[in-house]
Amino acid sequence: MLTTVKAYSSWKSAPVLPLSGRGPETDLLQVRDIEGLGPVKAAVNTTPYGSMDGEAFTGSLVNSRNIVLTIGLNPNWDEWSMEALRRLVYSYFMPKLQTKLVFESNDEFPPVEISGYVESVEPDIFAKDVQVQVSIICPDPYFVAVDPVVINDVSNAQHLIDYNGSIETGIYVRVSERDLPAPTLIGVQIDETAASYFRVAASVSSTKYLEMNSLPGNKYVQNVELGTGIITNLLPKMVEGSSWPTLQPGEQIFSVTSDAGSQDWELTYFERFGGL
């Protein structure tokens, strides 16, 4: 059950308004409704056949998410008037302003966040029960866990991962030297399917480590020199047939492999959710 929503403004001057703790009826700002928290409708693309019934599937994608908040204004007429509360809302939600929302539940899923841009802010100023409706467009439609999951182990050891997200997610892997000899081939394996096997002709040593990121829009594999931070791009050294590894909902076996020696590895990922 969803219990808490927090809003963060991109303006440093935005004031903080803590809840009274005496019940929702005494809160100065009351979140009365939130729309757009379910899975976003997918756009499924098809092309008609020339001389037969039906259509050919050509791809699908999920567009941006539109979250609509309905916020009730409940002034105490001492420190906070109706106008002061509207200005407070405007400091967090103003058209074009970037904002971040964090949602928490009672242990059904971890705290998750989503960022977006305010599309519109519509106050019904002259209504008896004043409300402000805020529309936020989130280019990335998925809710992402606030805290990452971090796992450490050694190469060629299998680790069971129970991924609780509802959307496939990319991963970040860092591989460093543990003992000699130095490897010439390093792989990242998820389960035993060839489709999830990633290999690169690269090495690690006491002076450099390898890092790989498979998050869509930010994919890379590279060596990083310790001390200097010099980066060497390893994309040209990916073994033919490799694919970027991702975690899917449920249990799966994760491992880092190498052709020589033993290496330490660290896996980092954020759980992603298609809806709350």
C-alpha positions as CSV (number, residue, x, y, z in Angstrom):
1,M,0.0,0.0,0.0
2,L,1.3,3.4,-1.0
3,T,1.9,5.5,2.2
4,T,4.1,8.5,1.4
5,V,4.9,10.8,-1.5
6,K,7.7,13.4,-1.3
7,A,8.3,16.2,-3.7
8,Y,11.7,17.8,-4.3
9,S,12.2,21.1,-6.1
10,S,15.1,22.0,-8.3
11,W,15.1,25.4,-6.7
12,K,17.3,25.5,-3.6
13,S,15.2,28.3,-2.1
14,A,12.0,26.1,-1.9
15,P,10.8,26.0,1.7
16,V,10.3,22.7,3.6
17,L,6.8,22.1,4.9
18,P,6.7,19.1,7.3
19,L,3.4,17.4,8.1
20,S,1.8,18.2,11.4
21,G,1.6,14.6,12.5
22,R,-1.9,15.2,13.9
23,G,-3.7,13.6,11.0
24,P,-4.3,14.4,7.3
25,E,-7.2,16.8,8.2
26,T,-4.7,19.2,9.8
27,D,-2.1,19.1,7.0
28,L,-1.7,22.4,5.2
29,L,-1.2,20.6,1.9
30,Q,-3.3,17.5,1.3
31,V,-2.5,15.1,-1.6
32,R,-6.1,14.1,-2.5
33,D,-5.4,12.1,-5.7
34,I,-2.6,10.9,-7.8
35,E,-3.1,9.7,-11.4
36,G,-0.7,8.0,-13.7
37,L,1.0,5.6,-11.3
38,G,0.0,2.4,-13.2
39,P,1.9,0.9,-16.1
40,V,2.2,3.3,-19.1
41,K,0.3,2.2,-22.2
42,A,2.7,0.8,-24.9
43,A,2.8,1.9,-28.5
44,V,2.7,-1.3,-30.6
45,N,3.8,-0.8,-34.2
46,T,2.5,-3.0,-37.0
47,T,2.6,-3.0,-40.8
48,P,-0.1,-4.4,-43.0
49,Y,0.8,-7.4,-45.2
50,G,0.5,-6.8,-48.9
51,S,-1.7,-9.8,-49.8
52,M,-2.8,-11.6,-46.7
53,D,-4.8,-11.0,-43.5
54,G,-3.2,-9.5,-40.4
55,E,-0.3,-7.3,-39.8
56,A,3.4,-7.7,-39.1
57,F,4.8,-6.7,-35.7
58,T,7.6,-4.1,-36.2
59,G,8.3,-3.1,-32.7
60,S,6.9,-1.6,-29.5
61,L,7.9,1.1,-27.0
62,V,6.7,2.8,-23.9
63,N,6.3,6.6,-24.1
64,S,6.7,9.1,-21.3
65,R,4.6,9.0,-18.1
66,N,2.1,11.7,-17.1
67,I,1.6,12.0,-13.3
68,V,-1.2,14.3,-12.2
69,L,-1.4,15.4,-8.5
70,T,-4.5,16.9,-7.0
71,I,-3.4,19.0,-4.0
72,G,-5.9,20.5,-1.5
73,L,-5.0,23.8,0.3
74,N,-5.9,23.8,4.0
75,P,-4.7,27.2,5.5
76,N,-4.5,27.7,9.2
77,W,-4.9,31.5,8.6
78,D,-2.2,32.1,11.2
79,E,1.1,31.5,9.4
80,W,-0.3,30.1,6.2
81,S,-3.0,31.9,4.2
82,M,-4.5,30.5,1.0
83,E,-2.2,32.7,-1.1
84,A,0.9,31.7,0.9
85,L,0.1,28.0,0.3
86,R,-0.3,28.6,-3.4
87,R,3.1,30.2,-3.5
88,L,4.5,27.3,-1.7
89,V,3.1,24.9,-4.3
90,Y,4.5,27.1,-7.1
91,S,8.0,26.8,-5.6
92,Y,7.9,23.1,-6.2
93,F,5.7,23.0,-9.2
94,M,6.0,25.6,-11.9
95,P,5.7,24.9,-15.7
96,K,9.0,23.9,-17.2
97,L,10.5,23.3,-13.8
98,Q,12.2,19.9,-13.2
99,T,11.0,18.1,-10.1
100,K,11.4,14.7,-8.4
101,L,8.8,12.6,-6.6
102,V,9.7,9.8,-4.2
103,F,7.0,7.2,-3.3
104,E,7.1,4.9,-0.2
105,S,5.0,1.9,0.7
106,N,4.6,-0.4,3.7
107,D,7.3,-2.9,2.6
108,E,5.7,-4.0,-0.6
109,F,8.4,-2.3,-2.7
110,P,11.4,-0.2,-1.8
111,P,11.3,3.6,-1.9
112,V,11.3,4.6,-5.5
113,E,11.8,7.9,-7.4
114,I,10.9,9.4,-10.7
115,S,11.9,12.7,-12.2
116,G,9.9,14.9,-14.7
117,Y,9.1,18.3,-15.9
118,V,6.0,20.2,-14.8
119,E,3.6,20.6,-17.7
120,S,0.9,22.6,-16.0
121,V,-0.3,24.0,-12.7
122,E,-4.0,24.8,-12.5
123,P,-5.4,26.2,-9.2
124,D,-9.1,26.7,-8.8
125,I,-8.6,30.0,-6.9
126,F,-12.2,31.0,-6.5
127,A,-13.6,27.6,-5.5
128,K,-15.0,27.0,-2.0
129,D,-12.7,24.0,-1.6
130,V,-9.5,25.2,-3.2
131,Q,-7.3,22.6,-5.0
132,V,-4.3,22.7,-7.3
133,Q,-3.9,20.2,-10.1
134,V,-0.3,19.6,-11.2
135,S,0.6,17.7,-14.3
136,I,4.2,16.3,-14.6
137,I,5.7,14.7,-17.7
138,C,8.3,12.1,-16.9
139,P,10.5,11.2,-20.0
140,D,11.7,8.0,-18.3
141,P,8.4,6.3,-17.5
142,Y,9.8,3.9,-14.9
143,F,10.1,4.2,-11.1
144,V,13.6,3.5,-9.9
145,A,14.6,2.4,-6.4
146,V,16.3,5.2,-4.4
147,D,19.0,2.8,-3.1
148,P,21.1,0.5,-5.2
149,V,21.6,-3.2,-4.6
150,V,25.4,-3.9,-4.3
151,I,26.8,-7.5,-4.4
152,N,30.4,-8.6,-4.1
153,D,32.1,-11.9,-5.0
154,V,35.0,-13.5,-6.9
155,S,35.2,-14.6,-10.6
156,N,33.9,-18.0,-11.6
157,A,31.6,-18.1,-8.5
158,Q,27.9,-18.2,-9.1
159,H,25.6,-15.9,-7.2
160,L,21.8,-16.2,-7.0
161,I,20.1,-12.9,-7.5
162,D,16.4,-12.4,-6.7
163,Y,15.5,-9.3,-8.7
164,N,12.3,-7.8,-7.3
165,G,11.7,-5.1,-10.0
166,S,8.9,-5.5,-12.6
167,I,11.0,-4.0,-15.5
168,E,14.2,-5.4,-17.0
169,T,17.2,-3.4,-15.8
170,G,20.8,-2.7,-16.9
171,I,23.7,-3.4,-14.5
172,Y,27.1,-1.9,-13.5
173,V,29.9,-4.4,-13.0
174,R,33.4,-3.5,-11.8
175,V,36.2,-6.2,-12.0
176,S,39.5,-5.8,-10.3
177,E,42.6,-8.0,-9.7
178,R,42.6,-10.6,-7.0
179,D,45.6,-12.8,-7.9
180,L,47.8,-13.7,-10.9
181,P,48.0,-14.7,-13.7
182,A,46.2,-11.7,-15.4
183,P,43.3,-12.6,-17.6
184,T,43.0,-11.8,-21.3
185,L,39.2,-12.5,-21.6
186,I,36.6,-11.4,-19.1
187,G,32.9,-12.3,-19.3
188,V,29.6,-11.5,-17.5
189,Q,27.1,-14.3,-17.4
190,I,23.4,-14.3,-16.4
191,D,22.0,-17.8,-16.2
192,E,23.2,-20.2,-18.9
193,T,21.6,-18.7,-22.0
194,A,23.9,-17.5,-24.8
195,A,21.7,-14.4,-25.2
196,S,22.8,-13.0,-21.9
197,Y,26.5,-13.7,-22.2
198,F,28.9,-10.7,-22.5
199,R,32.6,-11.1,-23.3
200,V,35.4,-8.7,-23.9
201,A,39.1,-9.2,-24.7
202,A,40.5,-7.2,-21.8
203,S,42.6,-7.5,-18.6
204,V,42.9,-6.2,-15.1
205,S,46.0,-5.6,-12.9
206,S,47.2,-3.9,-9.8
207,T,47.1,-0.6,-11.7
208,K,43.8,-0.8,-13.6
209,Y,40.3,-2.2,-13.3
210,L,37.5,-2.9,-15.7
211,E,34.0,-1.5,-15.6
212,M,30.9,-2.3,-17.7
213,N,27.5,-0.6,-17.7
214,S,24.5,-2.0,-19.6
215,L,21.9,0.6,-18.7
216,P,20.1,1.7,-22.0
217,G,21.4,5.1,-23.1
218,N,24.6,4.8,-21.1
219,K,26.3,1.6,-22.2
220,Y,30.1,1.2,-22.0
221,V,32.9,-1.1,-21.2
222,Q,36.3,0.3,-20.3
223,N,39.6,0.0,-18.4
224,V,40.3,2.7,-15.8
225,E,43.8,3.4,-14.6
226,L,44.1,3.7,-10.8
227,G,45.6,7.0,-9.7
228,T,45.4,8.8,-13.0
229,G,41.8,7.9,-13.9
230,I,42.7,7.5,-17.6
231,I,40.0,5.6,-19.5
232,T,40.5,3.1,-22.3
233,N,37.5,2.3,-24.4
234,L,37.0,-1.4,-24.8
235,L,34.0,-1.5,-27.1
236,P,36.1,-2.5,-30.1
237,K,37.3,-5.5,-28.1
238,M,33.9,-7.0,-27.4
239,V,33.8,-10.6,-28.6
240,E,31.5,-11.2,-31.5
241,G,28.1,-12.5,-30.4
242,S,28.2,-10.7,-27.1
243,S,25.1,-9.0,-25.8
244,W,24.6,-6.4,-23.0
245,P,23.6,-8.3,-19.9
246,T,20.4,-7.3,-18.0
247,L,18.4,-8.6,-15.0
248,Q,14.9,-9.7,-15.5
249,P,12.2,-10.1,-12.8
250,G,12.7,-13.2,-10.6
251,E,15.7,-15.4,-9.7
252,Q,18.7,-15.7,-11.9
253,I,22.3,-16.9,-11.6
254,F,25.0,-14.2,-12.0
255,S,28.7,-14.7,-12.5
256,V,31.9,-13.0,-13.8
257,T,34.2,-15.4,-15.7
258,S,37.8,-15.1,-16.9
259,D,40.3,-17.3,-18.7
260,A,43.0,-16.9,-16.0
261,G,43.6,-16.0,-12.4
262,S,40.9,-14.9,-10.0
263,Q,39.3,-11.5,-9.9
264,D,37.1,-9.6,-7.5
265,W,33.9,-8.2,-8.9
266,E,31.2,-5.8,-7.7
267,L,27.7,-5.8,-9.2
268,T,25.4,-2.7,-8.7
269,Y,21.9,-2.3,-10.0
270,F,18.7,-0.3,-9.3
271,E,15.4,-2.1,-9.2
272,R,13.0,-0.6,-11.7
273,F,9.2,-0.8,-11.7
274,G,6.7,-0.3,-14.5
275,G,3.9,0.8,-12.1
276,L,3.1,1.1,-8.4
